[in-house]
């Protein structure tokens, strides 16, 4: 039971005993006591005055006196201007801690019975994943784990953008200057090889535009008339017509990219329950367009194109079908959403997509609502900010991105260098060391990205992320390893302890009460983070817990404590801290090593 709920129940009993009134406990307002006042939690007295017919001070003191006299878990109170500040006794903290220590699944919330799909990653098969994709993947994966921890049945999905003119650009460049290159013949990872040709297309295209402009053509016209761009568009038309040669090349190059993606996903620890491909879904939604025409949601123009007029909703007119009958992105998304809600009986769908697509999802929800789908309101766009570098934004077509594979490798190398410099890994085998370096490197990368609120644009600095001090993944990993070391030594010394060690007449110190308070907040933090779709809340909670433990351990003896009961209590406290850190960092997709 949370402290808020405990006080609500006991205060309700007090009001019934003192004033003969029956109140639903959930209607009572309880909040954390402000730092300038003594107390743990505060009951807001003002709404009770119509029942007590007393002034705020008298009401607060009456309820406070009743609670202290009748509830052993409450030690003292102070009534201040309509607020009843309540201080818990050690009895309460011992009871709370026993509940925490006795629960092997502490932090996992009860089932909601809801089915939620989280769609993320959704890369284009014309280039490798980069730093921006990493933020998307890490957010999507951690949000999925977070919603599962909050008691939901979660489906992790991705829609691979494997068709379109951007895909044909890489294909055209390979035909022109590839000389039959393959990942096997070049030794280049498949997605990197295709990405190289995407950059080469831009080089070819840029030169053609310059040549046309030197011949007297305007820049705008030159960009439209460039032969390479026309060739890419012609290739897309042939693809849609099922041309066997184009389709064969498309399948080969897409496989190269998908094989490369699989390696990157494995390195990041990312998996999906459902994978869709745009080549299989791009025709979805056309039937919805016909239904929308019949309902008057859409209107057909003289050239045959179909539009949705959203001007009365404060937006603009949106094309949903081209004049040649081909669909656009919004058409596909309408059809995909309808199929997923129907197929999986979803209660909600979360799209993890950058904030440059805010307008797109605003339109998507609005049109689905106009088509009569009640579940349209249960579509959520987790709009996250871009990742920027000290030297500015990334541009894929110019080859100026931070490659995901290179970044993962660099994080591993940095973790290896720092760990070797520490000189504390002498007892580990080479294989164990390698595994540890990867855990530390990935932990640093994931935590640095996830600890930032998704809505904020972030500046990525690899050197800051790998620091073993401060608000970083390695700091929390090292804290966990330190706790594991203490617990190992306790076991080697034959010291026994367990949750029953909490059930003593011991009085926790103020620092121990502080740690128990933080542990007690964890389920609420999981719930809060899930509601906000912000795993950064869990990340920063883990840092606060780790920091509080390190301060406690600096000032408190554990293994050298001579009183066996006190020592056992403290070891159980360390076990609970380690358990919560593992659960919380697990939501972030971060492994906590037992040795560092």
C-alpha positions, 0 to 999 in steps of 0.5 A: 500500500502506498503512503498516500493510500495508507494516510487516506484510509487512516484519515477517513477512519479518523473523520468517521470517529471524530465527526460521524461522517463517511468519506471515500478515502480516494477523495482525500488529498494527500501529497508529499510534504514540502521540504521546508516543513517537517513531515513525510506526507501532507493531508489537505484539510480545507475540503474537510471544513464543511464536515468538521464545521471548525477552522483549518487549524482545529480540524488539522489538530483534531485529526492529527491527535487521533492518528497519533493516538490510534495509528502506531505507524504515525509518529507525530504531526504538525497542523499548518494553515490548513495542511496536516503534515504527518511524520511516519514512525519506524513501524511504518517504514519497517512494514513498508520495507518488509513488503518490498523485500518480500516481493520478488516481482516488486515494481511489476504492476498488476495486469490492466488487461489492455493490449498496446502496440508500440511501433518504432524504428521503421527504417528506410532500406537505402542506408544504415541506421544512424544515431537518430535511429538509435534514439528511436529504437532505444525509446521504442524498446524502453517504452515497450518494456515500460508499458509491460511493467505497468501491466499491459500486454505489449506488441513491439512492431516496426514498418520497414520502408522498403519501397519508393523513389529513395530506394530506387536512387540507391538501386540506380547508383549501383547500376551506374557505378556498382560494377556488380559489388556485393557485401561478399565481394567488398567485405562491406556490411550490406546496409553500409554498401547500399548507403554508399550508393545512396550517397553516390546518387546524390553526387551524380545528381548534384553534378547533373544539376550543376551542368544543366544550370551551366547550360542556362537552365534555372536551378528549379528546372535543373533539379526536375530535369536531372537524368538520374532523378528521372531514371529513379522515378522510371525505376519506381514505375517499373517496380510498381508494374512488376518489372522482373529485372527491377524487382530482382535487383530490389529484392537483392539490395533490400536483403543486403540492407535487412541483413545489416539491420539484423546485425545492428538490432542484435548489437543493440538488443532490439527485437520485434514481435511484428514486422511489416513492409511498406511493399506489402502495405502501401496499397492498404487504405484505398478501400477506406478512401472509397468509404470516405468518398461515400460518407462525404469525408473525402472529395474527388477533384476534376483530375481524379485526385482525392482530398480531405478538407481539414480547413474547418479543423484548423489544418489544410487540405490533405491529399489521400489519393493521387490523380493516377490512383496511386496512394500516398503515405497517409493512405497507407497509414490509414489502412495499416492502423485500421488493420492493426486495431482490428487484427490485434484488438488493440486498446491503443497504438503508440507511434515512436516517430520524430517531432518533424512528423507531428502534423502527419499524426495530427492529420492521421488521427483526425481523418480516422475519427471522421471515418468513424473509428472510435479508437482514433483517440487511442492513437498516441504519437510519442514525438521525440526531439532530434539528436544533434552533434556539437557540429550540427545536424546530420544529413544522410544523403551527404554522408555526414551521419554518425553511423550506428555500428561505428558508434556502438563499436566506439562505445565498446572501445571506450568502455574497454579503455576505461575499464582496463585503466581501472585495473580491477578486472584481473580475476576475469577471463578474457571472454568475461572482460569482453562481455563486460566491455560491451555491457558497459558501452551499451549501458552508457549509450542507452542511458545517456539517450534515454535519461533525456525527456523524449520531447527534448532535442538532445546533444549527444556527447560520447565522452560524457556518457561513458563517465563512471561518475555522475548521472550515467549508465556506468555509474549505476552499473558500478553501483550495482556491482558494488552491492553484488560484491558486498553480498558475495562477501557476506555469503562467503563469510557464512552470513545469513539474511532474508526478508525476515531480518526486517521484522525486528525491533530495530529502528532504521537510521535516518539514512535508511529511512531515506532509502526505504522511502525512495524504494517505496516510490518505485511502483509510482514512478513506473506508473507515472513514466508509463502514463507519460510515455517517458522512460527518462523518469525511470532512468533518473529515479535509478540514478537518484537511488544509486546516488543515495545508496553510495552516500549511505554506504560511504557513511555506514558499515555493513559487513563490519557491523558487529550487531548481527541483526543490524547487519542482516537488516542492512544486507536485506536493504542492499538486496532490495536496492539491487533488485530495484536497480535491475528492474528499473534499468531492465526497463531501459534495456540495460544489463547490470553486471555483478562485477566491474 
